[in-house]
Every structure is written in C-alpha cells, then in structure tokens.
Amino acid sequence: MNRPEREAAVRRIMDQAPSSVPPELHDEVVRRGGRMLRRRRAALRLMWFLMFAAGVAFVVWAATARPWVEPPSETTPPLTGW
C-alpha cells in the first residue's frame, strides 16, 4: 500500500461516524482508572519511604563505622620501651 492509498484509507476511516460506547463501560473505566491511580500513588509513597529508610540507614552506619578514618596499622609492632 503506497502513501496515497494509505491517506485515502485514513480519510475514509475519519469520515465515518464515531462508534458509540456502551454506557456501562464508563463506570468500569472510571473504577479501573481510580484503582490504577491509587496503586501508582502507593508505589511512589513506598519508593520514597524506602529511599528515606536507606538514607537513614546509611547515615547511621557512617556515623558508627566511620569509614573515612584510616584504620591503625597492624603490620609493624608498636615501638615501646626504647
């Protein structure tokens, strides 16, 4: 199908009257959409809570472990009694 044929087919489809939607479909779509929004909102809240908990856990670990401090050298014995 070349371009003019496709354009003609699209024009025929667009010139047709729109099909009617069953009235009970609207309620179902609204219900499903609300459920999707609630799930998305809950997932985002859970994600933010987990990110906050991970941040707090990192800060607590960093404060107790102090990874930026160099550990004392254990390869040579201490020089005592000179």
N, CA, C and O atoms as a CHARMM CRD file, in Angstrom:
* protein
*
  328
    1    1 MET  N      0.86000  -1.17400   0.00000 PROA 1      0.00000
    2    1 MET  CA     0.00000   0.00000   0.00000 PROA 1      0.00000
    3    1 MET  C      0.90400   1.23300   0.00000 PROA 1      0.00000
    4    1 MET  O      1.72400   1.41900   0.89900 PROA 1      0.00000
    5    2 ASN  N      0.73900   2.06500  -1.02000 PROA 2      0.00000
    6    2 ASN  CA     1.56900   3.25500  -1.10700 PROA 2      0.00000
    7    2 ASN  C      0.94000   4.41200  -0.32000 PROA 2      0.00000
    8    2 ASN  O     -0.12800   4.27300   0.27700 PROA 2      0.00000
    9    3 ARG  N      1.61300   5.52200  -0.33700 PROA 3      0.00000
   10    3 ARG  CA     1.19100   6.64300   0.50300 PROA 3      0.00000
   11    3 ARG  C     -0.18500   7.19200   0.14200 PROA 3      0.00000
   12    3 ARG  O     -0.98600   7.39900   1.05400 PROA 3      0.00000
   13    4 PRO  N     -0.51300   7.44100  -1.12200 PROA 4      0.00000
   14    4 PRO  CA    -1.86400   7.96300  -1.42800 PROA 4      0.00000
   15    4 PRO  C     -2.97900   6.99600  -1.01000 PROA 4      0.00000
   16    4 PRO  O     -4.04600   7.42600  -0.57300 PROA 4      0.00000
   17    5 GLU  N     -2.72600   5.70000  -1.14600 PROA 5      0.00000
   18    5 GLU  CA    -3.74500   4.72700  -0.71600 PROA 5      0.00000
   19    5 GLU  C     -3.92100   4.75300   0.79800 PROA 5      0.00000
   20    5 GLU  O     -5.04000   4.64900   1.30100 PROA 5      0.00000
   21    6 ARG  N     -2.82100   4.89100   1.51600 PROA 6      0.00000
   22    6 ARG  CA    -2.92200   4.96800   2.98100 PROA 6      0.00000
   23    6 ARG  C     -3.66600   6.22000   3.40700 PROA 6      0.00000
   24    6 ARG  O     -4.51200   6.17600   4.30000 PROA 6      0.00000
   25    7 GLU  N     -3.34600   7.35100   2.75700 PROA 7      0.00000
   26    7 GLU  CA    -4.03500   8.60100   3.09200 PROA 7      0.00000
   27    7 GLU  C     -5.52600   8.48900   2.79500 PROA 7      0.00000
   28    7 GLU  O     -6.35100   8.97000   3.57200 PROA 7      0.00000
   29    8 ALA  N     -5.87200   7.86600   1.69000 PROA 8      0.00000
   30    8 ALA  CA    -7.28200   7.68600   1.34500 PROA 8      0.00000
   31    8 ALA  C     -7.97300   6.78000   2.36300 PROA 8      0.00000
   32    8 ALA  O     -9.11400   7.03300   2.74900 PROA 8      0.00000
   33    9 ALA  N     -7.28500   5.73300   2.79200 PROA 9      0.00000
   34    9 ALA  CA    -7.87200   4.83500   3.80100 PROA 9      0.00000
   35    9 ALA  C     -8.08300   5.57100   5.11500 PROA 9      0.00000
   36    9 ALA  O     -9.10600   5.38600   5.77500 PROA 9      0.00000
   37   10 VAL  N     -7.13500   6.39200   5.49300 PROA 10     0.00000
   38   10 VAL  CA    -7.27200   7.16700   6.73900 PROA 10     0.00000
   39   10 VAL  C     -8.42100   8.15200   6.61400 PROA 10     0.00000
   40   10 VAL  O     -9.19000   8.32600   7.56000 PROA 10     0.00000
   41   11 ARG  N     -8.54900   8.79700   5.46700 PROA 11     0.00000
   42   11 ARG  CA    -9.66700   9.74700   5.28100 PROA 11     0.00000
   43   11 ARG  C    -11.01300   9.03800   5.36800 PROA 11     0.00000
   44   11 ARG  O    -11.95500   9.56200   5.96300 PROA 11     0.00000
   45   12 ARG  N    -11.10800   7.84400   4.77500 PROA 12     0.00000
   46   12 ARG  CA   -12.35800   7.08100   4.86100 PROA 12     0.00000
   47   12 ARG  C    -12.68900   6.72800   6.31000 PROA 12     0.00000
   48   12 ARG  O    -13.83800   6.83600   6.73600 PROA 12     0.00000
   49   13 ILE  N    -11.69000   6.31400   7.05000 PROA 13     0.00000
   50   13 ILE  CA   -11.92400   5.96000   8.45100 PROA 13     0.00000
   51   13 ILE  C    -12.34700   7.18800   9.25400 PROA 13     0.00000
   52   13 ILE  O    -13.24000   7.10700  10.09600 PROA 13     0.00000
   53   14 MET  N    -11.70000   8.32600   8.99000 PROA 14     0.00000
   54   14 MET  CA   -12.01800   9.53600   9.75400 PROA 14     0.00000
   55   14 MET  C    -13.36600  10.12700   9.35900 PROA 14     0.00000
   56   14 MET  O    -13.99900  10.80500  10.16700 PROA 14     0.00000
   57   15 ASP  N    -13.81600   9.88000   8.12200 PROA 15     0.00000
   58   15 ASP  CA   -15.11500  10.39400   7.69000 PROA 15     0.00000
   59   15 ASP  C    -16.28200   9.60300   8.25500 PROA 15     0.00000
   60   15 ASP  O    -17.41100  10.09300   8.27300 PROA 15     0.00000
   61   16 GLN  N    -16.03000   8.40800   8.70700 PROA 16     0.00000
   62   16 GLN  CA   -17.10900   7.59700   9.27400 PROA 16     0.00000
   63   16 GLN  C    -17.55400   8.19200  10.61200 PROA 16     0.00000
   64   16 GLN  O    -16.78800   8.87300  11.29400 PROA 16     0.00000
   65   17 ALA  N    -18.79600   7.92000  10.96200 PROA 17     0.00000
   66   17 ALA  CA   -19.31100   8.38600  12.24800 PROA 17     0.00000
   67   17 ALA  C    -18.62300   7.60300  13.36800 PROA 17     0.00000
   68   17 ALA  O    -18.39100   6.40200  13.22900 PROA 17     0.00000
   69   18 PRO  N    -18.29600   8.27100  14.47100 PROA 18     0.00000
   70   18 PRO  CA   -17.64600   7.54600  15.57100 PROA 18     0.00000
   71   18 PRO  C    -18.58300   6.49100  16.14900 PROA 18     0.00000
   72   18 PRO  O    -19.79300   6.69800  16.23900 PROA 18     0.00000
   73   19 SER  N    -18.01400   5.37800  16.53100 PROA 19     0.00000
   74   19 SER  CA   -18.82900   4.30800  17.08300 PROA 19     0.00000
   75   19 SER  C    -19.25600   4.68000  18.50700 PROA 19     0.00000
   76   19 SER  O    -18.55000   5.39600  19.21800 PROA 19     0.00000
   77   20 SER  N    -20.40800   4.18400  18.89800 PROA 20     0.00000
   78   20 SER  CA   -20.90600   4.51200  20.22900 PROA 20     0.00000
   79   20 SER  C    -20.27000   3.60000  21.26800 PROA 20     0.00000
   80   20 SER  O    -19.94300   2.44600  20.98900 PROA 20     0.00000
   81   21 VAL  N    -20.10300   4.13600  22.45800 PROA 21     0.00000
   82   21 VAL  CA   -19.50500   3.40700  23.56400 PROA 21     0.00000
   83   21 VAL  C    -20.62300   2.95000  24.48000 PROA 21     0.00000
   84   21 VAL  O    -21.51200   3.74200  24.79400 PROA 21     0.00000
   85   22 PRO  N    -20.61100   1.70600  24.91900 PROA 22     0.00000
   86   22 PRO  CA   -21.65100   1.24300  25.82500 PROA 22     0.00000
   87   22 PRO  C    -21.62900   2.04200  27.13300 PROA 22     0.00000
   88   22 PRO  O    -20.55100   2.34600  27.64400 PROA 22     0.00000
   89   23 PRO  N    -22.80100   2.38500  27.68300 PROA 23     0.00000
   90   23 PRO  CA   -22.82500   3.22500  28.88000 PROA 23     0.00000
   91   23 PRO  C    -22.20900   2.55900  30.10500 PROA 23     0.00000
   92   23 PRO  O    -21.65300   3.24900  30.96000 PROA 23     0.00000
   93   24 GLU  N    -22.29500   1.23200  30.21100 PROA 24     0.00000
   94   24 GLU  CA   -21.72000   0.57800  31.39300 PROA 24     0.00000
   95   24 GLU  C    -20.19100   0.56300  31.35000 PROA 24     0.00000
   96   24 GLU  O    -19.54100   0.31400  32.36500 PROA 24     0.00000
   97   25 LEU  N    -19.62200   0.82900  30.17900 PROA 25     0.00000
   98   25 LEU  CA   -18.17100   0.83500  30.04400 PROA 25     0.00000
   99   25 LEU  C    -17.55000   2.00000  30.80600 PROA 25     0.00000
  100   25 LEU  O    -16.44500   1.87900  31.33700 PROA 25     0.00000
  101   26 HSD  N    -18.25400   3.12500  30.86200 PROA 26     0.00000
  102   26 HSD  CA   -17.73000   4.31100  31.53400 PROA 26     0.00000
  103   26 HSD  C    -17.47300   4.02500  33.00700 PROA 26     0.00000
  104   26 HSD  O    -16.40900   4.37600  33.51500 PROA 26     0.00000
  105   27 ASP  N    -18.40300   3.40600  33.70100 PROA 27     0.00000
  106   27 ASP  CA   -18.22400   3.11400  35.11900 PROA 27     0.00000
  107   27 ASP  C    -17.03800   2.17900  35.35300 PROA 27     0.00000
  108   27 ASP  O    -16.26800   2.36200  36.29600 PROA 27     0.00000
  109   28 GLU  N    -16.90100   1.18700  34.49500 PROA 28     0.00000
  110   28 GLU  CA   -15.79000   0.24600  34.62900 PROA 28     0.00000
  111   28 GLU  C    -14.44900   0.94000  34.41800 PROA 28     0.00000
  112   28 GLU  O    -13.48700   0.68000  35.14100 PROA 28     0.00000
  113   29 VAL  N    -14.39100   1.81300  33.43400 PROA 29     0.00000
  114   29 VAL  CA   -13.14500   2.53200  33.14300 PROA 29     0.00000
  115   29 VAL  C    -12.79400   3.46300  34.29100 PROA 29     0.00000
  116   29 VAL  O    -11.62700   3.55200  34.67300 PROA 29     0.00000
  117   30 VAL  N    -13.77700   4.15900  34.84800 PROA 30     0.00000
  118   30 VAL  CA   -13.52100   5.06000  35.97200 PROA 30     0.00000
  119   30 VAL  C    -13.02900   4.25700  37.17900 PROA 30     0.00000
  120   30 VAL  O    -12.10600   4.68800  37.87100 PROA 30     0.00000
  121   31 ARG  N    -13.62600   3.11100  37.43300 PROA 31     0.00000
  122   31 ARG  CA   -13.21500   2.28400  38.56900 PROA 31     0.00000
  123   31 ARG  C    -11.78000   1.79600  38.39400 PROA 31     0.00000
  124   31 ARG  O    -10.97400   1.86800  39.32200 PROA 31     0.00000
  125   32 ARG  N    -11.46500   1.29800  37.19400 PROA 32     0.00000
  126   32 ARG  CA   -10.11100   0.80600  36.94700 PROA 32     0.00000
  127   32 ARG  C     -9.08400   1.93500  36.99200 PROA 32     0.00000
  128   32 ARG  O     -7.98300   1.76300  37.51600 PROA 32     0.00000
  129   33 GLY  N     -9.45200   3.08100  36.44200 PROA 33     0.00000
  130   33 GLY  CA    -8.52700   4.22000  36.46600 PROA 33     0.00000
  131   33 GLY  C     -8.24100   4.67800  37.88200 PROA 33     0.00000
  132   33 GLY  O     -7.09900   4.99500  38.21800 PROA 33     0.00000
  133   34 GLY  N     -9.27900   4.71400  38.72200 PROA 34     0.00000
  134   34 GLY  CA    -9.06500   5.08600  40.11900 PROA 34     0.00000
  135   34 GLY  C     -8.16300   4.08900  40.82800 PROA 34     0.00000
  136   34 GLY  O     -7.30400   4.47100  41.62300 PROA 34     0.00000
  137   35 ARG  N     -8.36100   2.81900  40.53800 PROA 35     0.00000
  138   35 ARG  CA    -7.51800   1.78600  41.15000 PROA 35     0.00000
  139   35 ARG  C     -6.06700   1.94600  40.69800 PROA 35     0.00000
  140   35 ARG  O     -5.14000   1.82000  41.49800 PROA 35     0.00000
  141   36 MET  N     -5.88300   2.22500  39.40800 PROA 36     0.00000
  142   36 MET  CA    -4.51400   2.41000  38.90700 PROA 36     0.00000
  143   36 MET  C     -3.84800   3.60200  39.57000 PROA 36     0.00000
  144   36 MET  O     -2.67500   3.53400  39.93600 PROA 36     0.00000
  145   37 LEU  N     -4.58200   4.68800  39.72700 PROA 37     0.00000
  146   37 LEU  CA    -4.00700   5.86700  40.38100 PROA 37     0.00000
  147   37 LEU  C     -3.65800   5.58400  41.83300 PROA 37     0.00000
  148   37 LEU  O     -2.61200   6.02000  42.31400 PROA 37     0.00000
  149   38 ARG  N     -4.52500   4.85600  42.54100 PROA 38     0.00000
  150   38 ARG  CA    -4.22700   4.52700  43.93900 PROA 38     0.00000
  151   38 ARG  C     -2.99300   3.64000  44.03000 PROA 38     0.00000
  152   38 ARG  O     -2.14900   3.84200  44.90400 PROA 38     0.00000
  153   39 ARG  N     -2.87800   2.66100  43.13900 PROA 39     0.00000
  154   39 ARG  CA    -1.70700   1.78100  43.15600 PROA 39     0.00000
  155   39 ARG  C     -0.43400   2.55200  42.83500 PROA 39     0.00000
  156   39 ARG  O      0.59800   2.34800  43.47400 PROA 39     0.00000
  157   40 ARG  N     -0.50600   3.43500  41.84900 PROA 40     0.00000
  158   40 ARG  CA     0.67200   4.22800  41.48500 PROA 40     0.00000
  159   40 ARG  C      1.08400   5.12100  42.64400 PROA 40     0.00000
  160   40 ARG  O      2.27100   5.24000  42.94600 PROA 40     0.00000
  161   41 ARG  N      0.10800   5.75300  43.29600 PROA 41     0.00000
  162   41 ARG  CA     0.39800   6.62300  44.42700 PROA 41     0.00000
  163   41 ARG  C      1.01500   5.82500  45.57200 PROA 41     0.00000
  164   41 ARG  O      1.96700   6.28300  46.20400 PROA 41     0.00000
  165   42 ALA  N      0.47500   4.62700  45.84500 PROA 42     0.00000
  166   42 ALA  CA     1.02300   3.78000  46.90500 PROA 42     0.00000
  167   42 ALA  C      2.44400   3.33800  46.56400 PROA 42     0.00000
  168   42 ALA  O      3.31100   3.30700  47.43700 PROA 42     0.00000
  169   43 ALA  N      2.68300   2.99800  45.30400 PROA 43     0.00000
  170   43 ALA  CA     4.02800   2.58000  44.89500 PROA 43     0.00000
  171   43 ALA  C      5.02100   3.73300  45.04700 PROA 43     0.00000
  172   43 ALA  O      6.14600   3.52900  45.50200 PROA 43     0.00000
  173   44 LEU  N      4.60900   4.92900  44.67100 PROA 44     0.00000
  174   44 LEU  CA     5.50500   6.07800  44.82300 PROA 44     0.00000
  175   44 LEU  C      5.78000   6.37000  46.29000 PROA 44     0.00000
  176   44 LEU  O      6.91600   6.67600  46.65200 PROA 44     0.00000
  177   45 ARG  N      4.76700   6.28300  47.13800 PROA 45     0.00000
  178   45 ARG  CA     4.98900   6.50500  48.57100 PROA 45     0.00000
  179   45 ARG  C      5.92700   5.44900  49.13700 PROA 45     0.00000
  180   45 ARG  O      6.80800   5.76600  49.93600 PROA 45     0.00000
  181   46 LEU  N      5.74700   4.19700  48.73100 PROA 46     0.00000
  182   46 LEU  CA     6.62800   3.12600  49.19100 PROA 46     0.00000
  183   46 LEU  C      8.05800   3.37500  48.72400 PROA 46     0.00000
  184   46 LEU  O      9.00400   3.17500  49.48600 PROA 46     0.00000
  185   47 MET  N      8.22100   3.81000  47.47600 PROA 47     0.00000
  186   47 MET  CA     9.55200   4.08700  46.95700 PROA 47     0.00000
  187   47 MET  C     10.22600   5.19000  47.75700 PROA 47     0.00000
  188   47 MET  O     11.39200   5.05800  48.12900 PROA 47     0.00000
  189   48 TRP  N      9.50700   6.28400  48.02700 PROA 48     0.00000
  190   48 TRP  CA    10.08400   7.37900  48.80200 PROA 48     0.00000
  191   48 TRP  C     10.41100   6.94100  50.22500 PROA 48     0.00000
  192   48 TRP  O     11.44000   7.33700  50.77300 PROA 48     0.00000
  193   49 PHE  N      9.54100   6.12500  50.82900 PROA 49     0.00000
  194   49 PHE  CA     9.81400   5.63500  52.17400 PROA 49     0.00000
  195   49 PHE  C     11.07000   4.77200  52.19000 PROA 49     0.00000
  196   49 PHE  O     11.90100   4.91200  53.08700 PROA 49     0.00000
  197   50 LEU  N     11.22100   3.87100  51.19700 PROA 50     0.00000
  198   50 LEU  CA    12.40600   3.02600  51.14000 PROA 50     0.00000
  199   50 LEU  C     13.67000   3.84500  50.89600 PROA 50     0.00000
  200   50 LEU  O     14.72000   3.54400  51.46500 PROA 50     0.00000
  201   51 MET  N     13.58200   4.87100  50.06300 PROA 51     0.00000
  202   51 MET  CA    14.74300   5.73500  49.83900 PROA 51     0.00000
  203   51 MET  C     15.11700   6.47800  51.11800 PROA 51     0.00000
  204   51 MET  O     16.29900   6.61600  51.43200 PROA 51     0.00000
  205   52 PHE  N     14.11400   6.95800  51.85700 PROA 52     0.00000
  206   52 PHE  CA    14.37800   7.64400  53.11600 PROA 52     0.00000
  207   52 PHE  C     14.99700   6.68600  54.12500 PROA 52     0.00000
  208   52 PHE  O     15.95600   7.04300  54.80900 PROA 52     0.00000
  209   53 ALA  N     14.45200   5.46100  54.22500 PROA 53     0.00000
  210   53 ALA  CA    14.98400   4.46700  55.15700 PROA 53     0.00000
  211   53 ALA  C     16.42000   4.09900  54.78800 PROA 53     0.00000
  212   53 ALA  O     17.25900   3.93800  55.67500 PROA 53     0.00000
  213   54 ALA  N     16.71600   3.96500  53.50500 PROA 54     0.00000
  214   54 ALA  CA    18.07800   3.66400  53.07700 PROA 54     0.00000
  215   54 ALA  C     19.02100   4.81100  53.42700 PROA 54     0.00000
  216   54 ALA  O     20.15600   4.57700  53.84200 PROA 54     0.00000
  217   55 GLY  N     18.56300   6.03500  53.26500 PROA 55     0.00000
  218   55 GLY  CA    19.38400   7.19200  53.63400 PROA 55     0.00000
  219   55 GLY  C     19.67200   7.22700  55.12500 PROA 55     0.00000
  220   55 GLY  O     20.80400   7.48000  55.54000 PROA 55     0.00000
  221   56 VAL  N     18.65100   6.97400  55.92800 PROA 56     0.00000
  222   56 VAL  CA    18.84800   6.95300  57.37600 PROA 56     0.00000
  223   56 VAL  C     19.79000   5.82700  57.76600 PROA 56     0.00000
  224   56 VAL  O     20.67500   6.02000  58.60000 PROA 56     0.00000
  225   57 ALA  N     19.60900   4.64900  57.16900 PROA 57     0.00000
  226   57 ALA  CA    20.49100   3.52300  57.47600 PROA 57     0.00000
  227   57 ALA  C     21.93700   3.84500  57.09700 PROA 57     0.00000
  228   57 ALA  O     22.85900   3.48700  57.83000 PROA 57     0.00000
  229   58 PHE  N     22.14300   4.50800  55.97200 PROA 58     0.00000
  230   58 PHE  CA    23.49500   4.88000  55.57200 PROA 58     0.00000
  231   58 PHE  C     24.10200   5.87000  56.54600 PROA 58     0.00000
  232   58 PHE  O     25.26800   5.73500  56.91700 PROA 58     0.00000
  233   59 VAL  N     23.33800   6.85800  56.96400 PROA 59     0.00000
  234   59 VAL  CA    23.86300   7.85300  57.90000 PROA 59     0.00000
  235   59 VAL  C     24.21500   7.20100  59.22800 PROA 59     0.00000
  236   59 VAL  O     25.26300   7.50200  59.80000 PROA 59     0.00000
  237   60 VAL  N     23.36700   6.32000  59.72600 PROA 60     0.00000
  238   60 VAL  CA    23.65200   5.62500  60.99000 PROA 60     0.00000
  239   60 VAL  C     24.89700   4.76000  60.84000 PROA 60     0.00000
  240   60 VAL  O     25.75700   4.75700  61.72100 PROA 60     0.00000
  241   61 TRP  N     25.00400   4.02200  59.72900 PROA 61     0.00000
  242   61 TRP  CA    26.18800   3.19400  59.50700 PROA 61     0.00000
  243   61 TRP  C     27.44600   4.05200  59.41900 PROA 61     0.00000
  244   61 TRP  O     28.47300   3.71000  60.00500 PROA 61     0.00000
  245   62 ALA  N     27.37100   5.15900  58.69200 PROA 62     0.00000
  246   62 ALA  CA    28.54100   6.01600  58.53100 PROA 62     0.00000
  247   62 ALA  C     28.94800   6.64300  59.86700 PROA 62     0.00000
  248   62 ALA  O     30.13700   6.82100  60.13200 PROA 62     0.00000
  249   63 ALA  N     27.97200   6.97600  60.70200 PROA 63     0.00000
  250   63 ALA  CA    28.29700   7.57400  61.99300 PROA 63     0.00000
  251   63 ALA  C     28.93300   6.55400  62.93300 PROA 63     0.00000
  252   63 ALA  O     29.78900   6.92000  63.73900 PROA 63     0.00000
  253   64 THR  N     28.54100   5.30400  62.84900 PROA 64     0.00000
  254   64 THR  CA    29.10000   4.29900  63.76000 PROA 64     0.00000
  255   64 THR  C     30.37500   3.67400  63.20800 PROA 64     0.00000
  256   64 THR  O     31.30500   3.44200  63.98100 PROA 64     0.00000
  257   65 ALA  N     30.46600   3.39300  61.92900 PROA 65     0.00000
  258   65 ALA  CA    31.63300   2.72300  61.35700 PROA 65     0.00000
  259   65 ALA  C     32.74600   3.71000  61.02300 PROA 65     0.00000
  260   65 ALA  O     33.91700   3.33000  61.00600 PROA 65     0.00000
  261   66 ARG  N     32.41200   4.93700  60.76300 PROA 66     0.00000
  262   66 ARG  CA    33.36000   5.99300  60.38400 PROA 66     0.00000
  263   66 ARG  C     34.32700   5.49500  59.30500 PROA 66     0.00000
  264   66 ARG  O     35.52500   5.37400  59.56000 PROA 66     0.00000
  265   67 PRO  N     33.81700   5.20300  58.10000 PROA 67     0.00000
  266   67 PRO  CA    34.65700   4.62600  57.04100 PROA 67     0.00000
  267   67 PRO  C     35.70400   5.59800  56.49700 PROA 67     0.00000
  268   67 PRO  O     36.60800   5.16800  55.78000 PROA 67     0.00000
  269   68 TRP  N     35.61500   6.86400  56.80700 PROA 68     0.00000
  270   68 TRP  CA    36.56800   7.83600  56.30100 PROA 68     0.00000
  271   68 TRP  C     37.84300   7.87300  57.14400 PROA 68     0.00000
  272   68 TRP  O     38.83800   8.46700  56.72900 PROA 68     0.00000
  273   69 VAL  N     37.82500   7.23500  58.34200 PROA 69     0.00000
  274   69 VAL  CA    39.00200   7.21200  59.20100 PROA 69     0.00000
  275   69 VAL  C     39.88200   6.03700  58.80300 PROA 69     0.00000
  276   69 VAL  O     39.40000   4.92000  58.61400 PROA 69     0.00000
  277   70 GLU  N     41.17900   6.30200  58.67700 PROA 70     0.00000
  278   70 GLU  CA    42.10800   5.24300  58.29300 PROA 70     0.00000
  279   70 GLU  C     42.32900   4.32400  59.48900 PROA 70     0.00000
  280   70 GLU  O     42.60000   4.79600  60.59300 PROA 70     0.00000
  281   71 PRO  N     42.21400   3.01700  59.27700 PROA 71     0.00000
  282   71 PRO  CA    42.41300   2.10100  60.40800 PROA 71     0.00000
  283   71 PRO  C     43.87500   2.10100  60.84900 PROA 71     0.00000
  284   71 PRO  O     44.76800   2.37100  60.04700 PROA 71     0.00000
  285   72 PRO  N     44.11600   1.80000  62.11700 PROA 72     0.00000
  286   72 PRO  CA    45.51100   1.78500  62.58700 PROA 72     0.00000
  287   72 PRO  C     46.29900   0.67000  61.89200 PROA 72     0.00000
  288   72 PRO  O     45.75400  -0.37500  61.53700 PROA 72     0.00000
  289   73 SER  N     47.55600   0.91900  61.71700 PROA 73     0.00000
  290   73 SER  CA    48.41200  -0.05200  61.04400 PROA 73     0.00000
  291   73 SER  C     48.68500  -1.22100  61.97900 PROA 73     0.00000
  292   73 SER  O     49.01100  -1.03200  63.15100 PROA 73     0.00000
  293   74 GLU  N     48.54800  -2.41500  61.45200 PROA 74     0.00000
  294   74 GLU  CA    48.79300  -3.60900  62.24800 PROA 74     0.00000
  295   74 GLU  C     49.95900  -4.42200  61.69200 PROA 74     0.00000
  296   74 GLU  O     50.16300  -5.56100  62.11300 PROA 74     0.00000
  297   75 THR  N     50.71400  -3.87400  60.77200 PROA 75     0.00000
  298   75 THR  CA    51.80000  -4.63500  60.14800 PROA 75     0.00000
  299   75 THR  C     53.09100  -4.53900  60.94100 PROA 75     0.00000
  300   75 THR  O     53.89800  -5.46700  60.88800 PROA 75     0.00000
  301   76 THR  N     53.32000  -3.46800  61.66700 PROA 76     0.00000
  302   76 THR  CA    54.54700  -3.33000  62.46100 PROA 76     0.00000
  303   76 THR  C     54.18200  -3.27600  63.92400 PROA 76     0.00000
  304   76 THR  O     53.14400  -2.71800  64.28000 PROA 76     0.00000
  305   77 PRO  N     54.99600  -3.83500  64.76500 PROA 77     0.00000
  306   77 PRO  CA    54.68800  -3.78000  66.19800 PROA 77     0.00000
  307   77 PRO  C     54.87600  -2.36400  66.72300 PROA 77     0.00000
  308   77 PRO  O     55.65000  -1.58900  66.16200 PROA 77     0.00000
  309   78 PRO  N     54.18200  -2.02900  67.78000 PROA 78     0.00000
  310   78 PRO  CA    54.35800  -0.69600  68.34600 PROA 78     0.00000
  311   78 PRO  C     55.76100  -0.56500  68.96600 PROA 78     0.00000
  312   78 PRO  O     56.33500  -1.52700  69.47600 PROA 78     0.00000
  313   79 LEU  N     56.27500   0.65100  68.90000 PROA 79     0.00000
  314   79 LEU  CA    57.62200   0.91900  69.43300 PROA 79     0.00000
  315   79 LEU  C     57.47700   1.36500  70.89400 PROA 79     0.00000
  316   79 LEU  O     57.28500   2.54500  71.18800 PROA 79     0.00000
  317   80 THR  N     57.57400   0.39700  71.78200 PROA 80     0.00000
  318   80 THR  CA    57.50600   0.71500  73.20900 PROA 80     0.00000
  319   80 THR  C     58.77800   0.25900  73.90200 PROA 80     0.00000
  320   80 THR  O     59.41300  -0.70000  73.46400 PROA 80     0.00000
  321   81 GLY  N     59.15700   0.93400  74.97700 PROA 81     0.00000
  322   81 GLY  CA    60.33500   0.55200  75.75700 PROA 81     0.00000
  323   81 GLY  C     61.65900   0.96900  75.14100 PROA 81     0.00000
  324   81 GLY  O     62.64300   0.26900  75.38200 PROA 81     0.00000
  325   82 TRP  N     61.77200   1.98700  74.40900 PROA 82     0.00000
  326   82 TRP  CA    63.01600   2.47600  73.84400 PROA 82     0.00000
  327   82 TRP  C     63.78000   3.21900  74.85600 PROA 82     0.00000
  328   82 TRP  O     64.87000   3.71300  74.56600 PROA 82     0.00000
